[in-house]
Amino acid sequence: MDKVKVSQNVADALDYVTRNFSNKAIIDAHVRNPNGWDMDVNKALKGLDLDILIRALYNGYAVEGMAQEQLLEWFKFSIQKFNELKKS
């Protein structure tokens, strides 16, 4: 399974809650009150789609839109296309 792409704020909140609570406790809290994340360290989870939360907890997560990551992917793609054209 692929990692879920989340914002930096959501990743920071997930880092905090996973250090302090079990996945089961996090999911239970979110199911009972998805808008109940009121602390500064976890408020980015407020209203987060349950599917995204569960996938992030069990499959892992990565921060979306990281400039270096996007640049590296573009570079790899460009090199691959260049090599394909060179072979033609």
Buried (B, 14 or more C-beta within 10 A) or exposed (E): EEEBBBEEEBBBBBEBBBEEBEBEEBBEBBEEEBEEBEEEEBEBBBEBEEEBBBBBBEEEBEBBEEEEEEEEEEEEEEEEEEEEEEEE
